[in-house]
Amino acid sequence: MPSRVILFKGESQFGSVNAMVDQVADAFERRGFAATRLDIRDPALAATLEAAIRADDVALVFSLNGYGLPRSGVGFYGALNAPVFAYYVD
């Protein structure tokens, strides 16, 4: 059974978006999921994301304010059998 949630962090004013991502990740962990936090600014993002997808245990991809979403097409989501939840805040 899929047990991992992938969450994306990135650049935000005052770090507020990343703080929210950490809080959401903590909530998933309290529910028994493994939370993988990926930073879109990390040069190793593609390799880390590929390894997470290959593990074949992804239950959900969580994107806050569009972090981690492809600019066009399905991107890496085409290789997943998991829903993508995109949540936007102002």
C-alpha positions as CSV (number, residue, x, y, z in Angstrom):
1,M,0.0,0.0,0.0
2,P,1.4,3.5,-0.9
3,S,2.7,5.2,2.2
4,R,4.7,8.2,1.0
5,V,3.7,11.8,0.4
6,I,5.9,14.0,-1.7
7,L,5.8,17.7,-0.8
8,F,7.6,20.6,-2.5
9,K,9.3,23.6,-0.9
10,G,10.8,26.6,-2.7
11,E,11.4,30.3,-2.6
12,S,8.8,32.4,-0.7
13,Q,8.8,35.7,1.0
14,F,9.5,35.4,4.7
15,G,9.6,31.6,4.4
16,S,5.9,31.3,5.1
17,V,5.1,28.8,2.3
18,N,7.9,26.5,3.4
19,A,6.7,26.7,7.0
20,M,3.2,25.6,5.8
21,V,4.7,22.7,3.8
22,D,6.5,21.6,7.0
23,Q,3.3,21.7,9.0
24,V,1.4,19.7,6.4
25,A,4.3,17.2,6.2
26,D,4.2,16.9,10.0
27,A,0.4,16.2,9.9
28,F,0.9,13.5,7.3
29,E,3.6,11.9,9.4
30,R,1.3,11.9,12.5
31,R,-1.1,9.9,10.3
32,G,1.5,7.3,9.5
33,F,2.8,8.5,6.1
34,A,6.4,9.1,5.3
35,A,6.8,12.7,4.2
36,T,9.4,13.4,1.6
37,R,10.1,17.2,1.4
38,L,11.8,18.2,-1.8
39,D,13.2,21.7,-2.4
40,I,12.7,22.9,-6.0
41,R,15.9,25.0,-5.6
42,D,18.0,22.0,-4.9
43,P,20.3,21.1,-7.9
44,A,19.8,17.4,-7.0
45,L,16.0,17.7,-7.2
46,A,15.5,15.7,-10.4
47,A,17.6,12.7,-9.1
48,T,15.9,12.8,-5.7
49,L,12.5,13.0,-7.3
50,E,13.3,10.2,-9.7
51,A,14.4,7.9,-6.8
52,A,11.2,8.7,-4.8
53,I,9.1,7.8,-7.9
54,R,11.0,4.6,-8.5
55,A,10.4,3.5,-4.9
56,D,6.7,3.0,-6.1
57,D,5.2,3.9,-2.7
58,V,3.8,7.4,-3.4
59,A,0.3,7.9,-2.1
60,L,0.0,11.6,-2.9
61,V,2.0,14.5,-4.3
62,F,1.3,17.8,-2.5
63,S,2.1,21.1,-4.1
64,L,1.6,24.4,-2.3
65,N,1.4,27.5,-4.6
66,G,2.4,25.4,-7.6
67,Y,5.8,24.3,-6.4
68,G,6.9,21.2,-8.2
69,L,4.2,21.4,-10.9
70,P,5.4,21.0,-14.5
71,R,5.2,24.1,-16.6
72,S,3.6,22.1,-19.4
73,G,2.5,18.5,-20.0
74,V,2.2,15.8,-17.4
75,G,5.9,16.0,-16.3
76,F,6.9,13.3,-13.8
77,Y,3.3,12.8,-12.8
78,G,2.8,10.5,-15.8
79,A,5.1,8.0,-14.1
80,L,3.0,8.0,-10.9
81,N,-0.2,6.2,-9.9
82,A,-1.0,8.8,-7.3
83,P,-3.1,11.9,-7.1
84,V,-1.6,15.3,-7.2
85,F,-3.1,17.9,-4.8
86,A,-2.3,21.5,-5.7
87,Y,-3.3,24.1,-3.1
88,Y,-2.9,27.8,-3.7
89,V,-2.8,30.5,-1.0
90,D,-2.5,34.2,-1.5
